[in-house]
Amino acid sequence: MALVRNEFGIKGRVGHVVFCTLNGTGTSYLRSVSNRMDANTPKQQEVRSRFRVAVRFYQRIKNTPLKWILDLSADEICNSGYALFMKKNLKAFRANGKIGDFSQLHFSIGERQRAYNLQGRMDEQGMVTLEWENDEGVYDFGAADRLNVIVLYSNRSFSPKLVEGVEVSRVAGKAMFPLECGEGVTAHLYCFFVSPDGKRFSNSQYIKL
């Protein structure tokens, strides 16, 4: 904002500036305004397209347990699970409607300990084995935390789901479970630990099978 001598009594917008007058003082000043046409640059169009893709993905999970996980993860970080999802995951999507990098997706956020050296493999029958290390020398490393796994298949990349039947605690250091993964289909896993009360999480960790 800049003070000006407005000897001709100009009011309103002229180009990219607006002439304004302070109430009761008669003092005039200039205020710049943005050019709405500038909001339609190729870069900004790409950002808006990417945003729409991320929203479409979120719509697929808002009626699933994954929304509840995001809502709890958002505590003291964002005002909602939706806001947290957009903040953490927007860059994972491409403007062309696809996921650009599966490893950049996050489904849980929290301060619970992540797994050390988490590794995974899947055999020809679709049985998945996950293994990790625990630092038992550290007091209260969350031995009773439960493992949760979210799977996203490459041929159904907008349909993440929580894998059922994984009843393994952190202290076990190993989990095995089957996946219905067709030939040529890649499974993207997002693994995280949940506190015994079910309200606190570790940051999800990505594994590609």
Secondary structure as a PSIPRED ss2 file (coil, helix, strand):
# PSIPRED VFORMAT (PSIPRED V4.0)

   1 M C   1.000  0.000  0.000
   2 A E   0.000  0.000  1.000
   3 L E   0.000  0.000  1.000
   4 V E   0.000  0.000  1.000
   5 R C   1.000  0.000  0.000
   6 N C   1.000  0.000  0.000
   7 E C   1.000  0.000  0.000
   8 F C   1.000  0.000  0.000
   9 G C   1.000  0.000  0.000
  10 I C   1.000  0.000  0.000
  11 K C   1.000  0.000  0.000
  12 G E   0.000  0.000  1.000
  13 R E   0.000  0.000  1.000
  14 V E   0.000  0.000  1.000
  15 G C   1.000  0.000  0.000
  16 H C   1.000  0.000  0.000
  17 V E   0.000  0.000  1.000
  18 V E   0.000  0.000  1.000
  19 F E   0.000  0.000  1.000
  20 C E   0.000  0.000  1.000
  21 T E   0.000  0.000  1.000
  22 L C   1.000  0.000  0.000
  23 N C   1.000  0.000  0.000
  24 G C   1.000  0.000  0.000
  25 T C   1.000  0.000  0.000
  26 G C   1.000  0.000  0.000
  27 T C   1.000  0.000  0.000
  28 S E   0.000  0.000  1.000
  29 Y E   0.000  0.000  1.000
  30 L E   0.000  0.000  1.000
  31 R E   0.000  0.000  1.000
  32 S E   0.000  0.000  1.000
  33 V C   1.000  0.000  0.000
  34 S C   1.000  0.000  0.000
  35 N C   1.000  0.000  0.000
  36 R H   0.000  1.000  0.000
  37 M H   0.000  1.000  0.000
  38 D H   0.000  1.000  0.000
  39 A H   0.000  1.000  0.000
  40 N H   0.000  1.000  0.000
  41 T C   1.000  0.000  0.000
  42 P H   0.000  1.000  0.000
  43 K H   0.000  1.000  0.000
  44 Q H   0.000  1.000  0.000
  45 Q H   0.000  1.000  0.000
  46 E H   0.000  1.000  0.000
  47 V H   0.000  1.000  0.000
  48 R H   0.000  1.000  0.000
  49 S H   0.000  1.000  0.000
  50 R H   0.000  1.000  0.000
  51 F H   0.000  1.000  0.000
  52 R H   0.000  1.000  0.000
  53 V H   0.000  1.000  0.000
  54 A H   0.000  1.000  0.000
  55 V H   0.000  1.000  0.000
  56 R H   0.000  1.000  0.000
  57 F H   0.000  1.000  0.000
  58 Y H   0.000  1.000  0.000
  59 Q H   0.000  1.000  0.000
  60 R C   1.000  0.000  0.000
  61 I C   1.000  0.000  0.000
  62 K C   1.000  0.000  0.000
  63 N C   1.000  0.000  0.000
  64 T C   1.000  0.000  0.000
  65 P H   0.000  1.000  0.000
  66 L H   0.000  1.000  0.000
  67 K H   0.000  1.000  0.000
  68 W H   0.000  1.000  0.000
  69 I H   0.000  1.000  0.000
  70 L H   0.000  1.000  0.000
  71 D H   0.000  1.000  0.000
  72 L H   0.000  1.000  0.000
  73 S H   0.000  1.000  0.000
  74 A C   1.000  0.000  0.000
  75 D C   1.000  0.000  0.000
  76 E C   1.000  0.000  0.000
  77 I C   1.000  0.000  0.000
  78 C C   1.000  0.000  0.000
  79 N C   1.000  0.000  0.000
  80 S C   1.000  0.000  0.000
  81 G H   0.000  1.000  0.000
  82 Y H   0.000  1.000  0.000
  83 A H   0.000  1.000  0.000
  84 L H   0.000  1.000  0.000
  85 F H   0.000  1.000  0.000
  86 M H   0.000  1.000  0.000
  87 K H   0.000  1.000  0.000
  88 K H   0.000  1.000  0.000
  89 N H   0.000  1.000  0.000
  90 L H   0.000  1.000  0.000
  91 K H   0.000  1.000  0.000
  92 A H   0.000  1.000  0.000
  93 F E   0.000  0.000  1.000
  94 R C   1.000  0.000  0.000
  95 A C   1.000  0.000  0.000
  96 N C   1.000  0.000  0.000
  97 G C   1.000  0.000  0.000
  98 K C   1.000  0.000  0.000
  99 I E   0.000  0.000  1.000
 100 G C   1.000  0.000  0.000
 101 D C   1.000  0.000  0.000
 102 F H   0.000  1.000  0.000
 103 S H   0.000  1.000  0.000
 104 Q H   0.000  1.000  0.000
 105 L C   1.000  0.000  0.000
 106 H C   1.000  0.000  0.000
 107 F C   1.000  0.000  0.000
 108 S C   1.000  0.000  0.000
 109 I C   1.000  0.000  0.000
 110 G C   1.000  0.000  0.000
 111 E E   0.000  0.000  1.000
 112 R E   0.000  0.000  1.000
 113 Q C   1.000  0.000  0.000
 114 R C   1.000  0.000  0.000
 115 A C   1.000  0.000  0.000
 116 Y E   0.000  0.000  1.000
 117 N E   0.000  0.000  1.000
 118 L E   0.000  0.000  1.000
 119 Q E   0.000  0.000  1.000
 120 G E   0.000  0.000  1.000
 121 R E   0.000  0.000  1.000
 122 M E   0.000  0.000  1.000
 123 D C   1.000  0.000  0.000
 124 E C   1.000  0.000  0.000
 125 Q C   1.000  0.000  0.000
 126 G C   1.000  0.000  0.000
 127 M E   0.000  0.000  1.000
 128 V E   0.000  0.000  1.000
 129 T E   0.000  0.000  1.000
 130 L E   0.000  0.000  1.000
 131 E E   0.000  0.000  1.000
 132 W E   0.000  0.000  1.000
 133 E E   0.000  0.000  1.000
 134 N C   1.000  0.000  0.000
 135 D C   1.000  0.000  0.000
 136 E C   1.000  0.000  0.000
 137 G C   1.000  0.000  0.000
 138 V C   1.000  0.000  0.000
 139 Y C   1.000  0.000  0.000
 140 D C   1.000  0.000  0.000
 141 F C   1.000  0.000  0.000
 142 G C   1.000  0.000  0.000
 143 A C   1.000  0.000  0.000
 144 A C   1.000  0.000  0.000
 145 D C   1.000  0.000  0.000
 146 R E   0.000  0.000  1.000
 147 L E   0.000  0.000  1.000
 148 N E   0.000  0.000  1.000
 149 V E   0.000  0.000  1.000
 150 I E   0.000  0.000  1.000
 151 V E   0.000  0.000  1.000
 152 L E   0.000  0.000  1.000
 153 Y E   0.000  0.000  1.000
 154 S H   0.000  1.000  0.000
 155 N H   0.000  1.000  0.000
 156 R H   0.000  1.000  0.000
 157 S C   1.000  0.000  0.000
 158 F C   1.000  0.000  0.000
 159 S C   1.000  0.000  0.000
 160 P C   1.000  0.000  0.000
 161 K E   0.000  0.000  1.000
 162 L E   0.000  0.000  1.000
 163 V C   1.000  0.000  0.000
 164 E C   1.000  0.000  0.000
 165 G C   1.000  0.000  0.000
 166 V C   1.000  0.000  0.000
 167 E C   1.000  0.000  0.000
 168 V C   1.000  0.000  0.000
 169 S E   0.000  0.000  1.000
 170 R H   0.000  1.000  0.000
 171 V H   0.000  1.000  0.000
 172 A H   0.000  1.000  0.000
 173 G C   1.000  0.000  0.000
 174 K E   0.000  0.000  1.000
 175 A E   0.000  0.000  1.000
 176 M E   0.000  0.000  1.000
 177 F E   0.000  0.000  1.000
 178 P E   0.000  0.000  1.000
 179 L C   1.000  0.000  0.000
 180 E C   1.000  0.000  0.000
 181 C C   1.000  0.000  0.000
 182 G C   1.000  0.000  0.000
 183 E C   1.000  0.000  0.000
 184 G C   1.000  0.000  0.000
 185 V C   1.000  0.000  0.000
 186 T C   1.000  0.000  0.000
 187 A E   0.000  0.000  1.000
 188 H E   0.000  0.000  1.000
 189 L E   0.000  0.000  1.000
 190 Y E   0.000  0.000  1.000
 191 C E   0.000  0.000  1.000
 192 F E   0.000  0.000  1.000
 193 F E   0.000  0.000  1.000
 194 V E   0.000  0.000  1.000
 195 S C   1.000  0.000  0.000
 196 P C   1.000  0.000  0.000
 197 D C   1.000  0.000  0.000
 198 G C   1.000  0.000  0.000
 199 K C   1.000  0.000  0.000
 200 R C   1.000  0.000  0.000
 201 F E   0.000  0.000  1.000
 202 S E   0.000  0.000  1.000
 203 N C   1.000  0.000  0.000
 204 S C   1.000  0.000  0.000
 205 Q E   0.000  0.000  1.000
 206 Y E   0.000  0.000  1.000
 207 I E   0.000  0.000  1.000
 208 K E   0.000  0.000  1.000
 209 L C   1.000  0.000  0.000
